[in-house]
Amino acid sequence: MAKFGPKDIKKLREATNAGMMDCKNALKESDGNFDDAVAWLREKGLGAAAKKASKVAAEGVISVQVSDSKAVIVEINSQTDFVAQNDTFKAVVSEITSHVFDNSLSDADAINSSEIGGQPFSEYLSLKIATIGENLVVRRAGMVSSDDETVAINGYLHANNRVGVLLGAKCEDAQTAEKVRAELKNIAMHAAAMSPSTLSYKDFDAQFVADETNGRIEKVKKENEELVRLGKPLKNVPQYVSRQQITDEVIAEAKKAIEAELASEGKPEKIWDRIVPGKLDRFISDNTLLDQELALLDQKYVMDDSVTVGEHIEKISGGKAKITDFLRLEVGEGIEVAEEDFAAEVAKQMA
C-alpha cells in the first residue's frame, strides 16, 4: 500500500521542479520517504545532466553584486540565448550570485567546490540542468573586496547582462574614496563599452608587445594608402606600439629629431621649449596604439576624450586615488563553438 498521496507528489514537485510522474515514481521507489525521493530524483537528474553536459555552453549571462566593501562578478553559461532569458534560469543566476557574494567566493573553482543549500554545488547545478533542460556552467568569477574605508569599490552590469566590470581604487582618505566610488561606475561603463583587456600597459607581456608591433604598424600604413586615395591627411606611421618600448633613449632621440625639424623650418630656438613638449606628447600618442586599445588607464576616456582614464581619475581625485583592481567579463569570451553541418546532422538522424 502506497505511503504517499497527491499532496506528497505536489510537495516533491514544488521542491524539485521535476515532472509529476517522475515525482510519483520517486516516492514509489523510496517507499514514500521524502528525502529519499529527492535523492532518487537527484540521481536521475545527474544522469540526465550528464548528457546535457556534453553540449557547449557558450551563451548565458554575467551577474554583478556590489556593496561599499565588496563586489563580485560571475559568468554563468547556458547553451542557448533563449534559456538565458528564461525566468527559471534568471532565478538560478540570482541564487548563485547571492551565494558567491555572501560567502566571498573569489573564483569559479571556489564556487564549484562549495556547498549551497546543504548540498555540493555540483549536485545543485546538476539538478538545475535537469530542470532547465540545458547544460549550465559557472565558468568564471572574480571579487574585489576591502574593509579599508580608503578603498573605493564599484561595478557595472550592461543592460544586456552580457558584459560586467568591477573596479577598485586605493585612495589617500575616506572622503576621496567616497567621491571616487561614484566615478568608478562611470569608468566601469567606459570599460564595458571600450573592451580593455588589462589595467595598464605595464601588465602586457613583453613578447605580446613584440608580436603585436609589426602588424599594427602595417595597419597604419594600409590606412594611409586609403587616406591617399581619399585625398585626406595621413597618419604618422609609428615606430613602436606601447609605452613599454619607449625608453628614455627613445624619448631623447625623438626630442633631437623634433629640434632638428624645428631648426630646418627656421623656428627660433628661443621658442622651442613651447613647441617641443606638445610634439613629444604627439610622438608618444602615435607610438602607443596598443596601450590605447587594450589598457584601461591608457584609453581616451569616452566622457572626456581630452584625457586618458588614468588622467581623469587623477584629476577628479586631486591626485589622491589610483585604480588598482580591474575585472571585465563578457559572455562566451574564448569559447570555441563548432559549426554544425545541418544536412549531415539530419542525415545522421535518419540513418
Residue frames relative to the residue before (quaternion, step in Angstrom):
aa qw qx qy qz dx dy dz
M 1.0000 0.0000 0.0000 0.0000 0.00 0.00 0.00
A 0.5138 -0.6735 0.4435 0.2928 3.56 -0.87 1.02
K 0.2639 -0.7670 0.5693 0.1344 3.53 -1.05 0.87
F 0.6907 0.3752 -0.2814 0.5505 3.56 1.16 0.62
G 0.1909 -0.7811 0.5864 0.0982 3.52 -1.27 0.43
P 0.7900 -0.3243 0.2269 0.4682 3.60 -1.30 -0.16
K 0.6333 0.5352 -0.3418 0.4424 3.60 1.03 -0.74
D 0.6415 0.5215 -0.3182 0.4639 3.58 1.06 -0.76
I 0.6327 0.5219 -0.3233 0.4719 3.56 1.03 -0.83
K 0.6516 0.5213 -0.3056 0.4586 3.57 0.96 -0.94
K 0.6553 0.5197 -0.3058 0.4549 3.56 0.95 -0.93
L 0.6715 0.4951 -0.2941 0.4663 3.57 0.95 -0.91
R 0.6411 0.5262 -0.3235 0.4555 3.56 1.00 -0.80
E 0.6608 0.5065 -0.3026 0.4640 3.60 0.97 -0.87
A 0.6847 0.4990 -0.2799 0.4515 3.56 1.06 -0.78
T 0.8082 0.2940 -0.1228 0.4953 3.58 1.04 -0.74
N 0.3417 -0.7507 0.4882 0.2852 3.60 1.24 -0.44
A 0.4179 0.6935 -0.4793 0.3387 3.60 1.23 0.32
G 0.6466 -0.5348 0.3811 0.3881 3.56 -1.27 0.36
M 0.6512 -0.5500 0.3533 0.3855 3.56 -1.18 0.56
M 0.6795 0.4765 -0.2964 0.4727 3.59 0.90 -0.91
D 0.6136 0.5398 -0.3496 0.4581 3.59 1.06 -0.69
C 0.6533 0.5092 -0.3056 0.4696 3.57 1.03 -0.84
K 0.6343 0.5262 -0.3253 0.4636 3.55 1.02 -0.82
N 0.6760 0.4879 -0.2901 0.4699 3.57 0.92 -0.93
A 0.6248 0.5457 -0.3367 0.4455 3.58 1.05 -0.77
L 0.6753 0.4814 -0.2895 0.4779 3.57 0.94 -0.89
K 0.6210 0.5379 -0.3347 0.4615 3.55 1.10 -0.72
E 0.6904 0.4855 -0.2748 0.4606 3.57 0.90 -0.99
S 0.7421 0.3906 -0.2098 0.5026 3.59 1.13 -0.65
D 0.4646 -0.7142 0.4188 0.3142 3.54 1.29 0.34
G 0.7333 -0.4599 0.2286 0.4456 3.55 1.03 0.86
N 0.5176 0.6345 -0.4280 0.3825 3.60 1.24 -0.04
F 0.4427 -0.7419 0.4386 0.2474 3.57 -0.53 1.22
D 0.6872 0.4864 -0.2938 0.4526 3.61 0.79 -0.99
D 0.6501 0.5015 -0.3131 0.4773 3.57 1.01 -0.81
A 0.6265 0.5336 -0.3342 0.4594 3.57 1.09 -0.69
V 0.6235 0.5209 -0.3320 0.4793 3.57 1.04 -0.78
A 0.6538 0.5110 -0.3066 0.4663 3.59 0.95 -0.89
W 0.6324 0.5296 -0.3273 0.4610 3.59 1.02 -0.81
L 0.6637 0.4903 -0.2977 0.4801 3.57 0.96 -0.87
R 0.6174 0.5509 -0.3396 0.4472 3.54 1.05 -0.78
E 0.6481 0.5113 -0.3146 0.4685 3.55 0.97 -0.87
K 0.6634 0.4824 -0.3013 0.4862 3.56 0.97 -0.82
G 0.6247 0.5426 -0.3264 0.4569 3.51 1.09 -0.76
L 0.6287 0.5309 -0.3282 0.4639 3.54 1.04 -0.80
G 0.6357 0.5205 -0.3228 0.4698 3.54 1.02 -0.73
A 0.6680 0.4875 -0.2968 0.4775 3.55 0.96 -0.87
A 0.6683 0.5187 -0.3016 0.4397 3.53 0.98 -0.86
A 0.5838 0.6035 -0.3789 0.3892 3.56 1.09 -0.65
K 0.6433 0.5027 -0.3194 0.4811 3.58 1.03 -0.77
K 0.6965 0.4842 -0.2792 0.4500 3.54 0.84 -1.01
A 0.6187 0.5780 -0.3443 0.4056 3.58 1.11 -0.62
S 0.5878 0.5650 -0.3787 0.4380 3.59 1.25 -0.22
K 0.5923 0.5705 -0.3599 0.4406 3.58 1.26 -0.25
V 0.4843 -0.6700 0.4799 0.2935 3.58 -0.98 0.83
A 0.1860 -0.7696 0.6045 0.0877 3.56 -0.83 1.06
A 0.0996 0.8334 -0.5305 0.1185 3.57 -0.02 1.31
E 0.6145 0.4877 -0.3535 0.5095 3.58 1.30 -0.03
G 0.3133 0.7745 -0.5209 0.1751 3.58 -1.19 -0.38
V 0.4674 -0.6667 0.5093 0.2786 3.54 -1.23 -0.53
I 0.3273 -0.6375 0.6423 0.2719 3.48 -1.45 0.17
S 0.1011 -0.7851 0.6091 0.0479 3.58 -1.03 0.81
V 0.0927 -0.7985 0.5948 0.0051 3.56 -1.02 0.89
Q 0.0066 0.7678 -0.6406 -0.0076 3.57 -1.08 0.77
V 0.0712 -0.8362 0.5420 -0.0442 3.56 -0.73 1.12
S 0.0100 0.7307 -0.6819 -0.0303 3.54 -1.22 0.69
D 0.7210 -0.4317 0.2946 0.4549 3.61 -1.24 0.00
S 0.7939 0.3225 -0.1552 0.4915 3.58 1.05 -0.72
K 0.8025 0.1707 -0.0828 0.5657 3.60 1.22 -0.14
A 0.0145 0.7690 -0.6391 -0.0046 3.55 -1.18 0.64
V 0.0896 -0.7851 0.6108 0.0498 3.57 -1.04 0.81
I 0.1136 -0.7605 0.6362 0.0636 3.53 -1.26 0.56
V 0.0419 -0.8065 0.5890 -0.0301 3.58 -0.91 0.95
E 0.1922 -0.7342 0.6356 0.1415 3.55 -1.11 0.75
I 0.0259 -0.7823 0.6217 -0.0285 3.56 -0.71 1.14
N 0.1832 -0.8336 0.5185 0.0519 3.55 -0.50 1.25
S 0.1071 -0.7321 0.6679 0.0803 3.50 -1.30 0.61
Q 0.6224 -0.5550 0.3868 0.3936 3.58 -1.24 0.12
T 0.8141 0.1613 -0.0587 0.5548 3.58 1.01 -0.77
D 0.5688 -0.5873 0.4565 0.3511 3.53 -1.21 0.55
F 0.5627 0.6118 -0.3773 0.4082 3.58 1.18 -0.61
V 0.6843 0.4633 -0.2826 0.4871 3.57 0.88 -0.92
A 0.6088 0.5714 -0.3508 0.4241 3.60 1.08 -0.71
Q 0.6901 0.4453 -0.2755 0.4996 3.60 1.22 -0.43
N 0.4924 0.6878 -0.4047 0.3474 3.57 1.33 -0.13
D 0.5373 -0.6547 0.4258 0.3186 3.60 -0.95 0.90
T 0.6179 0.5419 -0.3475 0.4514 3.60 1.06 -0.68
F 0.6474 0.5054 -0.3050 0.4820 3.56 0.99 -0.87
K 0.6448 0.5249 -0.3225 0.4523 3.59 0.95 -0.87
A 0.6359 0.5236 -0.3259 0.4640 3.58 1.05 -0.75
V 0.6254 0.5266 -0.3242 0.4759 3.58 1.07 -0.78
V 0.6401 0.5291 -0.3152 0.4592 3.58 0.96 -0.91
S 0.6598 0.5109 -0.2991 0.4627 3.57 0.94 -0.92
E 0.6644 0.5082 -0.2998 0.4586 3.56 0.96 -0.90
I 0.6662 0.4956 -0.3002 0.4695 3.59 0.94 -0.88
T 0.6566 0.5173 -0.3181 0.4473 3.59 0.92 -0.88
S 0.6457 0.5054 -0.3177 0.4761 3.59 0.96 -0.82
H 0.6264 0.5370 -0.3218 0.4644 3.57 1.05 -0.82
V 0.6580 0.5079 -0.2981 0.4693 3.58 0.95 -0.93
F 0.6801 0.4949 -0.2847 0.4600 3.57 0.90 -0.98
D 0.6990 0.4922 -0.2813 0.4360 3.59 0.77 -1.03
N 0.7679 0.3505 -0.1801 0.5050 3.58 1.09 -0.72
S 0.3865 -0.7607 0.4503 0.2633 3.58 1.34 0.24
L 0.2214 0.7740 -0.5498 0.2229 3.56 0.79 1.08
S 0.2598 -0.8560 0.4372 0.0924 3.54 -0.38 1.28
D 0.8044 0.1016 -0.0854 0.5791 3.62 1.20 -0.12
A 0.7114 -0.4775 0.3096 0.4124 3.56 -1.31 0.25
D 0.6131 0.5512 -0.3569 0.4392 3.60 1.03 -0.72
A 0.6535 0.5108 -0.3114 0.4638 3.58 0.97 -0.86
I 0.6409 0.5154 -0.3214 0.4693 3.58 1.03 -0.77
N 0.7321 0.4621 -0.2495 0.4338 3.56 0.72 -1.08
S 0.7054 0.4086 -0.2684 0.5132 3.60 1.21 -0.33
S 0.5205 0.6509 -0.4066 0.3741 3.59 1.29 0.10
E 0.3946 -0.6489 0.5730 0.3079 3.54 -1.39 -0.15
I 0.0550 -0.7878 0.6134 0.0052 3.55 -1.03 0.82
G 0.8388 0.0412 -0.0649 0.5390 3.56 -0.72 1.04
G 0.6958 -0.5025 0.2737 0.4341 3.57 1.07 0.73
Q 0.7150 0.3661 -0.2672 0.5323 3.60 1.21 0.25
P 0.6264 -0.5245 0.3960 0.4192 3.60 -1.17 0.44
F 0.5747 -0.6194 0.4073 0.3468 3.57 -0.98 0.83
S 0.6181 0.5604 -0.3492 0.4265 3.59 1.02 -0.75
E 0.6568 0.4900 -0.3102 0.4820 3.59 1.03 -0.77
Y 0.6115 0.5504 -0.3359 0.4586 3.57 1.01 -0.83
L 0.6984 0.4736 -0.2753 0.4606 3.56 0.85 -1.00
S 0.6241 0.5445 -0.3381 0.4469 3.59 1.04 -0.73
L 0.6316 0.5145 -0.3281 0.4783 3.58 1.03 -0.73
K 0.6555 0.4992 -0.3138 0.4719 3.58 0.98 -0.79
I 0.6094 0.5426 -0.3416 0.4663 3.59 1.09 -0.71
A 0.6686 0.4995 -0.2954 0.4650 3.56 0.94 -0.92
T 0.6693 0.5019 -0.2932 0.4628 3.58 1.03 -0.78
I 0.7391 0.4248 -0.2315 0.4688 3.57 0.83 -1.03
G 0.4090 -0.7509 0.4405 0.2734 3.57 1.12 -0.61
E 0.7132 0.3337 -0.2605 0.5587 3.58 1.23 0.35
N 0.5782 -0.5586 0.4552 0.3827 3.52 -1.25 0.43
L 0.0987 -0.7693 0.6304 0.0328 3.57 -1.05 0.88
V 0.0360 -0.8042 0.5931 -0.0166 3.57 -0.96 0.87
V 0.2284 -0.6958 0.6586 0.1733 3.54 -1.03 0.86
R 0.1369 -0.8764 0.4612 0.0209 3.52 0.01 1.38
R 0.8103 -0.0147 0.0560 0.5832 3.57 0.90 -0.94
A 0.0434 0.7815 -0.6217 0.0296 3.53 -1.23 0.48
G 0.0128 -0.7946 0.6068 0.0175 3.53 -1.27 0.34
M 0.1466 -0.7865 0.5958 0.0699 3.56 -1.24 0.36
V 0.0922 -0.7267 0.6759 0.0817 3.52 -1.25 0.67
S 0.1558 0.8080 -0.5524 0.1333 3.60 -0.66 1.02
S 0.1419 0.7674 -0.6194 0.0854 3.54 -1.24 0.56
D 0.3332 -0.7247 0.5683 0.2020 3.55 -1.09 0.75
D 0.4978 0.6537 -0.4147 0.3909 3.57 1.34 -0.04
E 0.3928 -0.7537 0.4779 0.2219 3.62 -0.61 1.10
T 0.6240 0.5217 -0.3511 0.4638 3.60 1.26 -0.12
V 0.6015 0.5166 -0.3651 0.4878 3.58 1.29 0.16
A 0.1958 -0.7763 0.5919 0.0931 3.57 -0.79 1.06
I 0.0572 -0.7952 0.6034 -0.0158 3.56 -0.94 0.98
N 0.1829 0.7657 -0.6082 0.1020 3.54 -1.04 0.76
G 0.1285 -0.7916 0.5933 0.0695 3.54 -1.31 0.20
Y 0.1944 -0.7660 0.6040 0.1031 3.51 -1.35 0.16
L 0.1106 -0.7578 0.6404 0.0588 3.54 -1.07 0.85
H 0.3971 -0.7293 0.5017 0.2422 3.56 -0.64 1.11
A 0.6715 -0.5562 0.3263 0.3650 3.55 -1.16 0.70
N 0.6844 0.4807 -0.3007 0.4583 3.62 1.08 -0.57
N 0.4001 -0.7486 0.4370 0.2976 3.60 1.35 -0.02
R 0.5542 0.6161 -0.3907 0.4008 3.59 1.18 0.47
V 0.7610 0.2349 -0.1503 0.5857 3.60 1.26 -0.23
G 0.0501 0.7928 -0.6053 0.0501 3.57 -0.93 0.93
V 0.1297 -0.7920 0.5953 0.0400 3.55 -1.16 0.66
L 0.0956 -0.7522 0.6477 0.0746 3.57 -1.15 0.74
L 0.0477 -0.7909 0.6100 0.0107 3.57 -1.10 0.78
G 0.0550 -0.7668 0.6374 0.0517 3.53 -1.22 0.59
A 0.0768 -0.8036 0.5897 0.0234 3.59 -1.01 0.78
K 0.3094 -0.7254 0.5868 0.1837 3.56 -1.01 0.88
C 0.0925 -0.8159 0.5708 -0.0014 3.57 -0.72 1.11
E 0.5926 -0.6028 0.4054 0.3479 3.56 -1.25 0.40
D 0.8057 0.0254 0.0001 0.5918 3.60 1.15 -0.52
A 0.6858 -0.5112 0.3394 0.3914 3.56 -1.29 0.36
Q 0.6228 0.5518 -0.3439 0.4352 3.59 1.05 -0.73
T 0.6496 0.4974 -0.3060 0.4868 3.56 1.00 -0.82
A 0.6299 0.5469 -0.3301 0.4418 3.57 0.99 -0.84
E 0.6461 0.5204 -0.3174 0.4594 3.58 0.99 -0.84
K 0.6640 0.4976 -0.2957 0.4735 3.56 1.00 -0.83
V 0.6902 0.4933 -0.2749 0.4523 3.55 0.91 -0.94
R 0.5668 0.6273 -0.3820 0.3733 3.58 1.08 -0.75
A 0.6805 0.4805 -0.2960 0.4674 3.59 0.85 -0.91
E 0.6706 0.5043 -0.3022 0.4524 3.59 0.99 -0.82
L 0.5709 0.5989 -0.3810 0.4126 3.59 1.13 -0.55
K 0.5839 0.5688 -0.3735 0.4427 3.59 1.12 -0.59
N 0.6661 0.4930 -0.2987 0.4734 3.59 0.96 -0.86
I 0.6571 0.4948 -0.3128 0.4749 3.58 1.00 -0.79
A 0.6138 0.5331 -0.3410 0.4719 3.58 1.10 -0.67
M 0.6166 0.5253 -0.3345 0.4817 3.60 1.07 -0.70
H 0.6090 0.5379 -0.3321 0.4790 3.57 1.06 -0.81
A 0.6878 0.4934 -0.2843 0.4502 3.60 0.83 -1.00
A 0.6113 0.5456 -0.3488 0.4549 3.58 1.06 -0.71
A 0.7212 0.4534 -0.2441 0.4633 3.57 0.96 -0.90
M 0.7839 0.3915 -0.1742 0.4494 3.58 0.89 -0.97
S 0.3529 -0.8199 0.4119 0.1833 3.60 1.34 0.08
P 0.1601 0.7675 -0.6046 0.1409 3.65 0.70 0.90
S 0.3402 -0.7593 0.5202 0.1928 3.56 -1.10 0.66
T 0.7895 0.1376 -0.0778 0.5930 3.57 1.27 -0.28
L 0.6305 -0.5684 0.3735 0.3740 3.58 -1.23 0.33
S 0.8242 0.0123 0.0666 0.5623 3.58 0.79 -1.03
Y 0.6208 -0.5229 0.4220 0.4038 3.57 -1.25 0.38
K 0.5707 0.6094 -0.3740 0.4039 3.59 1.17 -0.51
D 0.6442 0.5404 -0.3139 0.4410 3.58 1.23 -0.47
F 0.5201 0.6540 -0.4178 0.3566 3.61 1.21 -0.30
D 0.4410 -0.6358 0.5628 0.2907 3.52 -1.17 0.66
A 0.5487 -0.6496 0.4124 0.3270 3.59 -0.87 0.94
Q 0.6479 0.5171 -0.3249 0.4553 3.59 1.00 -0.75
F 0.6058 0.5503 -0.3464 0.4586 3.57 1.09 -0.72
V 0.6482 0.5098 -0.3133 0.4709 3.58 0.94 -0.89
A 0.6584 0.5134 -0.3089 0.4555 3.57 0.92 -0.92
D 0.6717 0.5107 -0.2934 0.4494 3.57 0.96 -0.90
E 0.7014 0.4838 -0.2598 0.4544 3.56 1.10 -0.73
T 0.5320 0.7001 -0.3880 0.2763 3.59 1.17 -0.57
N 0.7305 0.4464 -0.2745 0.4378 3.60 0.53 -1.12
G 0.6565 0.5341 -0.3166 0.4284 3.56 0.90 -0.89
R 0.6945 0.4699 -0.2813 0.4667 3.58 0.94 -0.85
I 0.6101 0.5221 -0.3525 0.4806 3.60 1.10 -0.58
E 0.6579 0.5058 -0.3046 0.4676 3.58 0.97 -0.86
K 0.6042 0.5600 -0.3533 0.4433 3.57 1.09 -0.66
V 0.6446 0.5058 -0.3189 0.4764 3.60 0.98 -0.82
K 0.6331 0.5295 -0.3284 0.4592 3.59 1.00 -0.82
K 0.6498 0.5089 -0.3111 0.4712 3.59 0.98 -0.84
E 0.6368 0.5210 -0.3226 0.4680 3.58 1.02 -0.82
N 0.6380 0.5306 -0.3219 0.4558 3.58 1.04 -0.75
E 0.5964 0.5579 -0.3626 0.4490 3.59 1.08 -0.69
E 0.6702 0.4809 -0.2912 0.4845 3.57 1.01 -0.82
L 0.6366 0.5267 -0.3260 0.4595 3.60 1.05 -0.76
V 0.5997 0.5415 -0.3513 0.4730 3.59 1.11 -0.68
R 0.6563 0.5219 -0.3033 0.4526 3.55 0.93 -0.94
L 0.7253 0.4257 -0.2292 0.4900 3.56 1.06 -0.80
G 0.4362 -0.7160 0.4432 0.3173 3.58 1.29 -0.14
K 0.4793 0.6645 -0.4328 0.3760 3.57 1.13 0.66
P 0.6515 -0.5172 0.3677 0.4158 3.64 -1.21 0.42
L 0.4314 -0.7137 0.4976 0.2387 3.55 -1.05 0.83
K 0.4622 -0.6365 0.5367 0.3052 3.54 -1.29 0.44
N 0.5177 -0.5987 0.4985 0.3537 3.58 -1.19 0.49
V 0.3533 -0.7302 0.5439 0.2147 3.57 -0.81 1.00
P 0.3476 -0.7773 0.4841 0.2013 3.62 -0.58 1.11
Q 0.3924 -0.6609 0.5798 0.2704 3.52 -1.38 0.29
Y 0.7774 0.1989 -0.0647 0.5932 3.54 1.21 -0.68
V 0.3100 -0.7624 0.5334 0.1951 3.59 -1.28 0.16
S 0.7890 0.2370 -0.1244 0.5531 3.61 1.24 -0.23
R 0.6006 -0.5630 0.4424 0.3557 3.53 -1.22 0.63
Q 0.5255 0.6342 -0.4061 0.3958 3.59 1.19 -0.44
Q 0.7235 0.4555 -0.2322 0.4639 3.54 1.07 -0.81
I 0.6461 0.5377 -0.3164 0.4396 3.57 1.23 -0.41
T 0.0954 -0.8243 0.5579 -0.0102 3.54 0.04 1.38
D 0.6966 -0.4258 0.3526 0.4572 3.56 -1.32 0.04
E 0.6313 0.5404 -0.3262 0.4506 3.58 1.05 -0.77
V 0.6371 0.5232 -0.3190 0.4675 3.58 1.04 -0.85
I 0.6472 0.5128 -0.3124 0.4697 3.60 0.97 -0.87
A 0.6478 0.5242 -0.3158 0.4537 3.56 0.97 -0.89
E 0.6601 0.4988 -0.3002 0.4748 3.58 0.97 -0.84
A 0.6411 0.5202 -0.3205 0.4644 3.57 1.01 -0.84
K 0.6453 0.5228 -0.3161 0.4586 3.58 0.98 -0.85
K 0.6420 0.5255 -0.3141 0.4616 3.56 1.01 -0.90
A 0.6584 0.5084 -0.3058 0.4632 3.60 0.99 -0.87
I 0.6379 0.5246 -0.3221 0.4628 3.59 1.03 -0.80
E 0.6659 0.5012 -0.2994 0.4645 3.57 0.94 -0.89
A 0.6271 0.5254 -0.3308 0.4703 3.57 1.07 -0.74
E 0.6372 0.5259 -0.3162 0.4663 3.55 1.05 -0.80
L 0.6573 0.5075 -0.3066 0.4652 3.59 0.95 -0.87
A 0.6382 0.5244 -0.3226 0.4622 3.57 1.04 -0.80
S 0.6698 0.4973 -0.3023 0.4612 3.58 0.96 -0.87
E 0.6651 0.4835 -0.2947 0.4868 3.57 1.19 -0.53
G 0.4937 -0.6885 0.4061 0.3425 3.57 1.29 -0.08
K 0.3623 0.7297 -0.5042 0.2863 3.60 1.19 0.45
P 0.4983 -0.6635 0.4622 0.3129 3.64 -0.85 0.89
E 0.5329 -0.6661 0.4211 0.3083 3.58 -0.86 0.97
K 0.6102 0.5878 -0.3528 0.3971 3.58 1.13 -0.63
I 0.7203 0.4041 -0.2693 0.4953 3.65 1.16 -0.31
W 0.3982 0.7439 -0.4673 0.2640 3.59 1.26 -0.02
D 0.6543 0.5410 -0.3324 0.4107 3.60 0.95 -0.82
R 0.6419 0.4941 -0.3307 0.4843 3.60 1.26 -0.24
I 0.7075 0.4574 -0.2459 0.4793 3.55 1.22 -0.46
V 0.6397 0.5943 -0.3239 0.3644 3.56 0.93 -0.98
P 0.6583 0.5230 -0.3503 0.4128 3.67 0.77 -0.87
G 0.6638 0.5067 -0.3088 0.4552 3.60 0.94 -0.85
K 0.6663 0.4920 -0.2986 0.4742 3.57 1.02 -0.83
L 0.6188 0.5237 -0.3435 0.4742 3.60 1.11 -0.63
D 0.6210 0.5285 -0.3371 0.4706 3.58 1.02 -0.78
R 0.6526 0.5051 -0.3091 0.4726 3.58 1.00 -0.84
F 0.6136 0.5434 -0.3398 0.4612 3.60 1.03 -0.77
I 0.6717 0.4904 -0.2951 0.4704 3.57 0.91 -0.96
S 0.6428 0.5251 -0.3214 0.4559 3.59 0.97 -0.84
D 0.6721 0.5002 -0.2945 0.4597 3.59 0.94 -0.91
N 0.7683 0.3848 -0.1756 0.4804 3.57 1.08 -0.72
T 0.6668 0.4438 -0.3192 0.5065 3.60 1.19 0.48
L 0.1452 0.8392 -0.5114 0.1146 3.59 1.02 0.79
L 0.6251 0.5410 -0.3367 0.4508 3.59 1.05 -0.73
D 0.6459 0.5212 -0.3106 0.4634 3.58 0.97 -0.91
Q 0.6841 0.5068 -0.2824 0.4421 3.56 0.90 -0.98
E 0.6774 0.4798 -0.2941 0.4737 3.56 1.14 -0.54
L 0.8550 0.2506 -0.0642 0.4495 3.57 0.74 -1.06
A 0.6994 0.4374 -0.2778 0.4923 3.64 1.17 -0.32
L 0.4966 -0.7102 0.4117 0.2819 3.58 -0.51 1.21
L 0.7224 0.4642 -0.2710 0.4349 3.60 0.67 -1.06
D 0.7147 0.4488 -0.2428 0.4783 3.57 1.20 -0.52
Q 0.5161 0.6265 -0.4235 0.4022 3.58 1.26 0.04
K 0.5094 -0.5906 0.5156 0.3548 3.57 -1.21 0.52
Y 0.4415 -0.7142 0.4803 0.2536 3.56 -0.77 1.06
V 0.4726 -0.7258 0.4190 0.2726 3.59 -0.63 1.12
M 0.6985 0.4640 -0.2836 0.4650 3.60 1.09 -0.55
D 0.7698 0.0507 -0.0557 0.6338 3.56 1.35 -0.13
D 0.1077 -0.8653 0.4869 0.0512 3.57 0.25 1.25
S 0.4687 0.6397 -0.4670 0.3912 3.57 1.23 0.38
V 0.7586 0.2584 -0.1576 0.5769 3.59 1.28 -0.24
T 0.4854 -0.6047 0.5290 0.3448 3.54 -1.32 0.29
V 0.6745 -0.4608 0.3673 0.4447 3.57 -1.28 0.16
G 0.6468 0.5266 -0.3169 0.4516 3.58 0.98 -0.84
E 0.6694 0.4861 -0.2933 0.4791 3.57 0.98 -0.85
H 0.6236 0.5462 -0.3399 0.4441 3.58 1.07 -0.72
I 0.6842 0.4710 -0.3027 0.4674 3.60 0.82 -0.92
E 0.6159 0.5313 -0.3425 0.4702 3.60 1.11 -0.63
K 0.6702 0.5113 -0.2985 0.4476 3.57 0.98 -0.89
I 0.7314 0.4359 -0.2664 0.4518 3.61 0.77 -0.96
S 0.7101 0.4215 -0.2648 0.4980 3.60 1.19 -0.39
G 0.4370 -0.6919 0.4625 0.3411 3.57 1.25 -0.10
G 0.6629 -0.5167 0.2956 0.4541 3.56 1.13 0.64
K 0.5743 0.6299 -0.3537 0.3851 3.58 1.28 0.25
A 0.7367 0.3524 -0.2272 0.5306 3.60 1.23 0.21
K 0.0579 -0.7778 0.6256 0.0148 3.53 -1.17 0.68
I 0.3883 -0.7043 0.5410 0.2459 3.58 -0.82 0.99
T 0.1136 -0.8315 0.5438 0.0056 3.55 -0.71 1.13
D 0.7793 0.2528 -0.1267 0.5591 3.59 1.18 -0.54
F 0.0740 0.7902 -0.6022 0.0869 3.56 -0.94 0.93
L 0.0741 0.7689 -0.6303 0.0769 3.54 -0.82 1.08
R 0.0335 0.7804 -0.6232 0.0391 3.57 -0.87 0.96
L 0.0172 -0.7941 0.6073 -0.0176 3.58 -0.78 1.06
E 0.0618 -0.7652 0.6403 0.0251 3.53 -1.08 0.83
V 0.5801 -0.6280 0.3905 0.3415 3.56 -0.86 0.97
G 0.8715 0.1807 -0.1258 0.4381 3.53 -1.02 0.91
E 0.3595 0.7418 -0.5043 0.2571 3.62 1.22 0.07
G 0.8510 0.1839 -0.1393 0.4717 3.56 -0.89 0.98
I 0.5608 0.5833 -0.4060 0.4247 3.60 1.24 -0.03
E 0.2382 -0.7623 0.5865 0.1348 3.56 -0.84 0.98
V 0.1215 -0.7871 0.6036 0.0359 3.55 -0.74 1.11
A 0.3872 -0.7374 0.5059 0.2245 3.56 -0.64 1.12
E 0.4299 -0.6702 0.5406 0.2716 3.55 -1.06 0.81
E 0.2785 -0.7793 0.5415 0.1478 3.55 -0.78 1.01
D 0.3318 -0.7055 0.5940 0.1984 3.56 -1.08 0.85
F 0.3292 -0.7978 0.4685 0.1890 3.56 -0.10 1.32
A 0.6556 0.5220 -0.3173 0.4439 3.60 0.91 -0.93
A 0.6618 0.5035 -0.3029 0.4654 3.57 0.98 -0.89
E 0.6311 0.5336 -0.3292 0.4566 3.57 1.06 -0.78
V 0.6485 0.5036 -0.3177 0.4743 3.60 0.96 -0.82
A 0.6550 0.5209 -0.3123 0.4495 3.57 0.91 -0.91
K 0.6401 0.5314 -0.3151 0.4568 3.55 1.06 -0.83
Q 0.6541 0.5171 -0.3056 0.4598 3.57 1.03 -0.84
M 0.7211 0.4486 -0.2463 0.4670 3.60 1.05 -0.76
A 0.5195 0.6616 -0.4060 0.3571 3.60 1.27 -0.27
